[in-house]
Amino acid sequence: MSAVSPAQWCELTDSDFPFSEHDFLSALEETDCVGEESGWIPCHLTIWKNDMLQGALYLYEKNNGYGEYIFDWGWAQAYERNGLNYYPKLVSAVPFTPATGRKLLVHPDADAAQVRKKLLEEALDCMRSRNCSSLHFLYITAEELPVFNSMGFLVRHSFQFHWKNNNYQDFDQFLSTLKRKRRKEIIRERKQIKEQMITVSVLEGDDITREHIAQMYKFYISTISRKWGHPYLSLEFFYRIHQTMLKRLVLILAYVDKDCVAGAINFQKGDCLYGRYWGCKGNYRSLHFELCYYQPIEFAIRKGISLFEAGAQGEHKIQRGFLPELTYSAHWVEHKGFRSSISNFLEEEKESIRQGIKEFSPHSPYRDSVSLSAFESRS
């Protein structure tokens, strides 16, 4: 990332997506969160016309399937059973970040169709020159689907649970749109926070100190340890984004007396809010829901933010106002035999996901019929 100036890169990035920013991607590199050890080796592509950066693609060579959230372990095992190497592979995704944003970055004055096509052609050349088995674009936008389809990529569906702001005036108005049972559950859970004498503080910008970040990192590590995960992100990374992305951070902290007992960090840009990491010391009833769902929803309503993505997985989000939303990835598999098999698998998987989302419909937390945009299947 250091080969491109932040100002040049900034002209390409998504207006609502903080994770493709130069500050975020370079922080991962400069604090060694990506590289040989993690198996995310940067090999980004750029397109220039004279001195103007016309397009870019953040890209990584990978020797494992960790930190992606669109799982292809079965594909790798099938390759291995047939005596073939699945790794290395090329992946365009924000490392360790299951959030939807543009991968094919284009300058607003450039020919978007031409630049996107060129980026994909160069990425395929890169895949072949590095002897990679495949090329993967994870959590692409619906806007990008046509170019991937036209180039012959296999499109895969998955889904997450997102909260959307229906121009609510306050949290109470949001609650009023929910079914009685769901509304009472949320009221009960929020009441438990008061009963435990927990106070919550929402911090933005200059109100977030280096000490707050250090505390948040401890919470992040505690969650990773409890889940037997790998701490990809370092304290140096947290300090770096605090230094360079302060205007994007929303930190939510919980206190008992003056003791900070839990925290959640969010990123906000444009019309979107993204929940990322959370942690807690001790066992407090409903505190996870308060810090990771209800407080960010209140923040989004207060700021007029339209979309809140609270991360991957979690069917329990439905009863708290989140609905399933289709997410997309695009894949190029070089081996013709496996390409055919994987294509058939993806079509079956799409139908399974479509049926699964339909089964959520009767369980919608909302009183009135709310359109599940995930029904609008795009191939």
Secondary structure, DSSP 8 states (H G I E B T S, - for coil): -TTS-HHHHHTTS-TT-GGGSHHHHHHHHHTTSSBTTTTEEE--EEEEETTEEEEEE--EEESS-TT-SS--HHHHHHHHHTT----SEEEES-TT------SEEE-TTS-HHHHHHHHHHHHHHHHHHTT-SEEEEEEE-GGGHHHHHHTT-EEEEEEEEEEE--S-SSHHHHHHTB-HHHHHHHHHHHHHHHHTTEEEEEEEGGG--HHHHHHHHHHHHHHHHHTT----S-HHHHHHHHHH-GGGEEEEEEEETTEEEEEEEEEEETTEEEEEEEEESS--TTHHHIIIIIHHHHHHHHHT--EEE--S--GGGGGGT-EEEEEEEEEEE-SHHHHHHHHHHHHHHHHHHHHHHHHHGGG-SBSS----GGGS---
